[in-house]
Amino acid sequence: MRTIDLRPGPDGHAAPVTDVSFRPDGSRLATSSYDGTVLVWDVSGPAAPRPLTRLHHRRLVNAVRWNPVHPDLLATASADKTVAVWRIPDAPRLPSGPDGSGAEDTAGASAPVLLTVLARHTDDVNAVAWMPDGHRLICVSEDGRATLWDTRTGAFAGEAGTHAAHCMMVSVSAQGLVATVGEDGMIAVGDPDRPGHTVRRHCPASVEGCAWSHSGTTLAITRDDGVAELLAPDLTVRRTVTVARTAARAVAWAEDDSLFAVGAYDGCLHVFDAEGRRLHRVRDARMWPRSVALARGRVAVGSFWNGPHLLDLATATPLAEPTAPNHGPNAMAFLNGELLVGCDSGTVLAFDPESPEGPEGTEDTGGTVPEVRLLPVSDSPVLSLAADGGQFYAGTYAGNVHRCNAEGELLAVTDPLGAPVPSLCRTGDTLVAGTYNGALVALDPVSLAETGRGEPHDGSVKSLVPFGEGFASAATDRTVALGGLYDRTVLWEHGNLVNSVATLGERAVATASRDHTVQLGLLERTAGGNSWEVVRRATLLGPDESVKCVALLGDPESPVVLAGSYDFGLYRWRTDEEGTGLRSGRLVEEFRQGVSCMLPLDERRAAVAGWDGRVLIVELDTDGEVRVRRRFDLGALAGRARRDAWAVTG
């Protein structure tokens, strides 16, 4: 397993912040990130958080939790399928650079100590929680398992529960009751020391978060339909609170249990009293409220930028904010000979992909950074892009769709669609937006007025591409579907969520899934001509992690398939008329982080972007091989754009 190498600077994270956790005394805050690191901050002066120690995993870090009994112990959970337990000294210091794995090279007694690694997990670890004894740890993972570990020895101590889908969160009460929630909509509460006494309840939506009150008398859960519930230990409902129109994700209690805070995918922090009355609603497009923590009258919230947000709990006013954006690429489009790259920063970078390779700021030498334009489309991350007729559309995490001209000037914007917009496509005279809530929303391509809502997916619509008179869609409900807005046919299902769909002509469809496979199908119209059927299908293997994106090049009858994975690899498969069954791919290129998105530029070229900020232009040779022709670095491009802007204005 290769290690993430995002080369973060000394002052923060190089990718979005996934989780936040206060030490019990409130003087330290741990943050985890997609950059594969954990930062421990001194927040004793909340207006100026100061990073003290950086810890490293090999893949993105999903969760951090301080030990309630031994406050110098910190557990960190990662997509590298491990949980690490560290001893963090009270006054560590952050040196100038990392050693590539484990803790940074701090000299002397102030260095953090890696005590144990829990390494027998079979999937990404999503969350952890300490038992009241201070030495046992509950870990929950993508495979639905909740497992119990003895951190003194690193020994596996047994199963603490299972879910039929991803187990999303775990919380342990002061009395030792373990609550787990998952995408299967199940809430389970049990005592690992009393097997067979588990209470379960099923909800009508995926359950994203849970947190016991400090007294252990109330369990707060947050659901994908925007609802929070306050439950008794036997899971009877005490109170139901409508938080937002979109998924409610994270929840945390104040120390005296007088109020609780919820982070939702409307991009807001919501604060309620214990009776469910709303006290505050705070929106900051830089916040990523998938994580929330409370301590000593302060709230910490995750971020798309380089550090956490800190707010005063009583007034909901900011105390400290992150200092710099991250330009992680999420989506691409091609317009007027320019490649458009939508980033976590809310900007779109536009540049000519035929510019010379080897930009400054990378290991390549002898090249130059091309002319680049920074288009500040939104204050919220750009998750999706589509281009058409001299204009482009951008879907954002905040749930808006923006229409801009080629210069980036805003021409129209929707009201929030109720959830983030991870997919867009233009088909016929309609712009279709796919949302996190599974909606397929038809928009007028000029005014962006909503003109209809089609048959929804039972999960986030991750990808949309035109196909014939309609479009193909891929979603977290494991399906790929084809057709118009109201008449859609499921082509096939994967063993896990589907991240991306690609088409070539009106013949080939490929999908990329978290089940580590790419599925390729060749289609024909049915006899009546009103639908499509799969006449040949192949399963393509190679990546050993989730496959994030896919593209098709060449001949629709025997396409060349490209796919990018969370294992950092760009893969290629060649197919033919006889192509069915299992096939293995060839590794074309390795990134320093997961491959995030790709876009065919024509039938022989594609752009490929990774979360390490690199963009490659690849080309299909006449011999059927895929070769890298251009390399660009988004950090260098953004730096050039800022220097050019300064030269013009200053």
URCORJO-V392337 format. One record per helix or strand. SS is the DSSP state (H for helix, E for strand). FROM is the first residue (numbers start at 0). LEN is the number of residues. If there is no record, write none. Layout:
# URCORJO-V392337
ss from len
SS FROM LEN
SS FROM LEN
This chain:
# URCORJO-V392337
ss from len
E 16 6
E 27 6
E 36 6
E 49 7
E 60 6
E 72 6
E 82 5
E 101 2
H 107 3
E 112 6
E 124 6
E 135 6
E 144 6
E 154 8
E 166 6
E 177 5
E 185 5
E 198 4
E 206 6
E 218 5
E 226 5
E 236 6
E 247 6
E 258 6
E 267 6
E 277 6
E 286 9
E 297 6
E 308 4
E 317 3
E 328 7
E 337 6
E 346 5
E 371 5
E 381 7
E 390 6
E 400 5
E 409 4
E 422 5
E 429 5
E 439 5
E 449 4
E 460 7
E 469 6
E 478 5
E 487 6
E 497 7
E 507 6
E 517 8
E 531 10
E 546 7
E 559 6
E 568 6
E 580 4
E 585 5
E 594 6
E 604 6
E 613 7
E 625 8
H 633 16
